[in-house]
Amino acid sequence: MTKALFVIAHPNIEQSTGNKTIIEAYKKFNIDTEYDEIYKLYPDYKIDVKAEQEKLLKADVVVLQFPMYWYNAPSLLRKWFEDVLEHGFAYGSQGKALKDKRLIVSLTTGAPLDAFKEGGFQNFTIDDLTKGFHQLANLCSLTWEDFIATGGVNPFVKNQPEQLKVVIEDLKKHAKLLADRINV
Ligand SMILES: Cc1cc2nc3c(=O)[nH]c(=O)nc-3n(C[C@H](O)[C@H](O)[C@H](O)COP(=O)(O)O)c2cc1C
């Protein structure tokens, strides 16, 4: 059976709509999953590298779950890459620990998804903006299984009950897509 590791990078998951809804909806699919809430474990940014590497070794699929911050992942996930994906572990001629594991990026954005296009408000596609993750997967011998994104998760929508219902439905569909992609 497939084992998933969710590396959850949200600085305040209790206040979250997007990431919290995705995770709660995903849990209903009962997939063997470890939830790695890095902001809760490492509020001081001092990451236990060996513990995180052990979690990676046990997983078949790694899901990076986060809200987009400044067109990238929140800072603790960036630090997690810097610390955990060591040369000789994740990459380099002796670094094959992640070989043939799969990587999925699962993210939410404040802007609606149709703003992510050339000439749009966000100017670049999410495919463009996640190229760094794709290449991280390549370098670490992980199979890149693309991103899943839900947009329009912003304070304006959170105060509009009708629009919020639509976004919550999108987030639940996001969770189902994620579960289907994990459980191939
Ligand atoms: C510091 C910061 C940077 C952000 N940068 C972006 C961004 O680059 N693009 C975007 O669409 N939304 C951006 N947002 C909005 C968040 O992506 C949005 O609030 C989040 O996805 C909602 O998910 P949540 O309900 O789980 O917090 C940013 C929010 C913060 C706080």
The ligand as an SDF file (V2000), in Angstrom:
LIG
                    3D

 31 33  0  0  0  0  0  0  0  0999 V2000
    3.2520   36.6130    3.1100 C   0  0  0  0  0  0  0  0  0  0  0  0
    2.1970   36.2470    2.1170 C   0  0  0  0  0  0  0  0  0  0  0  0
    2.5240   36.1750    0.7730 C   0  0  0  0  0  0  0  0  0  0  0  0
    1.5540   35.8010   -0.1620 C   0  0  0  0  0  0  0  0  0  0  0  0
    1.9070   35.7050   -1.4820 N   0  0  0  0  0  0  0  0  0  0  0  0
    0.9730   35.3480   -2.4020 C   0  0  0  0  0  0  0  0  0  0  0  0
    1.3250   35.2200   -3.7880 C   0  0  0  0  0  0  0  0  0  0  0  0
    2.4640   35.3750   -4.1800 O   0  0  0  0  0  0  0  0  0  0  0  0
    0.3310   34.9080   -4.6670 N   0  0  0  0  0  0  0  0  0  0  0  0
   -0.9560   34.6910   -4.2610 C   0  0  0  0  0  0  0  0  0  0  0  0
   -1.8190   34.4120   -5.0950 O   0  0  0  0  0  0  0  0  0  0  0  0
   -1.3000   34.7410   -2.9350 N   0  0  0  0  0  0  0  0  0  0  0  0
   -0.3700   35.0720   -2.0220 C   0  0  0  0  0  0  0  0  0  0  0  0
   -0.7050   35.1300   -0.6810 N   0  0  0  0  0  0  0  0  0  0  0  0
   -2.0530   34.6840   -0.2620 C   0  0  0  0  0  0  0  0  0  0  0  0
   -2.0060   33.2410    0.2440 C   0  0  0  0  0  0  0  0  0  0  0  0
   -1.5060   32.3740   -0.7440 O   0  0  0  0  0  0  0  0  0  0  0  0
   -3.3880   32.7890    0.6810 C   0  0  0  0  0  0  0  0  0  0  0  0
   -3.7750   33.6150    1.7690 O   0  0  0  0  0  0  0  0  0  0  0  0
   -3.3820   31.3310    1.0990 C   0  0  0  0  0  0  0  0  0  0  0  0
   -3.1380   30.5020   -0.0200 O   0  0  0  0  0  0  0  0  0  0  0  0
   -4.6910   30.9320    1.7290 C   0  0  0  0  0  0  0  0  0  0  0  0
   -4.5480   29.6470    2.2900 O   0  0  0  0  0  0  0  0  0  0  0  0
   -4.9130   29.3530    3.8380 P   0  0  0  0  0  0  0  0  0  0  0  0
   -6.3930   29.6430    3.9900 O   0  0  0  0  0  0  0  0  0  0  0  0
   -4.5760   27.9210    4.0530 O   0  0  0  0  0  0  0  0  0  0  0  0
   -4.0830   30.2870    4.6780 O   0  0  0  0  0  0  0  0  0  0  0  0
    0.2310   35.5190    0.2640 C   0  0  0  0  0  0  0  0  0  0  0  0
   -0.0880   35.6050    1.6300 C   0  0  0  0  0  0  0  0  0  0  0  0
    0.8820   35.9700    2.5400 C   0  0  0  0  0  0  0  0  0  0  0  0
    0.4990   36.0530    4.0100 C   0  0  0  0  0  0  0  0  0  0  0  0
  1  2  1  0
  2  3  1  0
  2 30  2  0
  3  4  2  0
  4  5  1  0
  4 28  1  0
  5  6  2  0
  6  7  1  0
  6 13  1  0
  7  8  2  0
  7  9  1  0
  9 10  1  0
 10 11  2  0
 10 12  1  0
 12 13  2  0
 13 14  1  0
 14 15  1  0
 14 28  1  0
 15 16  1  0
 16 17  1  0
 16 18  1  0
 18 19  1  0
 18 20  1  0
 20 21  1  0
 20 22  1  0
 22 23  1  0
 23 24  1  0
 24 25  2  0
 24 26  1  0
 24 27  1  0
 28 29  2  0
 29 30  1  0
 30 31  1  0
M  END
$$$$
